[in-house]
Amino acid sequence: MEVICAILTALFGIGFGIFMALHPEDAIALHSRRRYTQVPEPTEEYIRLTRLEGIVVSLLCAVLLVVLLFAPQ
């Protein structure tokens, strides 16, 4: 059961990382929508960092998924 939950979490992380990499402005809006009523426009560097963060999250979750699927039981 724990392995199934970990695999689902890894798949969710991969999906969210891809979402962050492809749509960084929307990912930034998800993060800051609850805190402020007037959100300033994100800078290009912040968008680039968010895109990079999405790629890193996807890669880490993909590695976790491979380890969970092919680890000896």
C-alpha positions as CSV (number, residue, x, y, z in Angstrom):
1,M,0.0,0.0,0.0
2,E,2.8,2.4,0.8
3,V,4.5,1.7,-2.5
4,I,1.3,2.4,-4.4
5,C,0.9,5.8,-2.5
6,A,4.6,6.6,-3.3
7,I,4.1,5.8,-7.0
8,L,1.0,8.0,-7.2
9,T,2.8,10.8,-5.4
10,A,5.7,10.4,-7.9
11,L,3.3,10.5,-10.9
12,F,1.6,13.6,-9.4
13,G,5.0,15.3,-9.0
14,I,6.0,14.5,-12.5
15,G,2.7,16.0,-13.8
16,F,3.0,19.1,-11.7
17,G,6.6,19.6,-12.7
18,I,5.7,19.4,-16.3
19,F,2.9,21.9,-15.7
20,M,5.4,24.2,-14.0
21,A,7.8,23.9,-16.9
22,L,5.3,24.5,-19.6
23,H,3.1,27.1,-17.9
24,P,5.3,29.0,-15.3
25,E,3.0,32.0,-15.1
26,D,0.0,29.8,-14.1
27,A,2.1,28.0,-11.6
28,I,3.2,31.3,-10.1
29,A,-0.4,32.4,-10.0
30,L,-1.4,29.3,-8.1
31,H,1.2,30.0,-5.5
32,S,0.5,33.6,-4.9
33,R,-3.3,33.9,-5.5
34,R,-4.3,33.4,-1.9
35,R,-1.8,35.8,-0.3
36,Y,-2.4,39.0,-2.3
37,T,-5.3,40.6,-4.1
38,Q,-3.0,42.5,-6.4
39,V,-0.2,40.2,-7.7
40,P,2.6,42.1,-9.5
41,E,3.7,40.8,-12.9
42,P,6.4,38.2,-12.5
43,T,9.8,39.0,-13.8
44,E,11.5,37.1,-16.6
45,E,14.1,35.7,-14.2
46,Y,11.4,34.5,-11.8
47,I,9.6,32.8,-14.7
48,R,12.8,31.2,-15.8
49,L,13.5,29.9,-12.3
50,T,10.0,28.5,-12.0
51,R,10.5,26.7,-15.3
52,L,13.8,25.3,-14.1
53,E,12.2,24.3,-10.8
54,G,9.5,22.4,-12.7
55,I,12.1,20.5,-14.7
56,V,14.0,19.6,-11.5
57,V,10.8,18.4,-9.8
58,S,9.9,16.3,-12.8
59,L,13.3,14.7,-13.0
60,L,13.4,13.9,-9.2
61,C,10.0,12.4,-9.3
62,A,10.9,10.3,-12.4
63,V,14.0,9.0,-10.6
64,L,11.9,8.2,-7.5
65,L,9.4,6.4,-9.7
66,V,12.1,4.3,-11.4
67,V,13.6,3.4,-8.0
68,L,10.2,2.4,-6.6
69,L,9.3,0.3,-9.7
70,F,12.6,-1.5,-10.1
71,A,13.9,-1.8,-6.5
72,P,14.2,-5.4,-5.3
73,Q,11.5,-6.3,-2.9
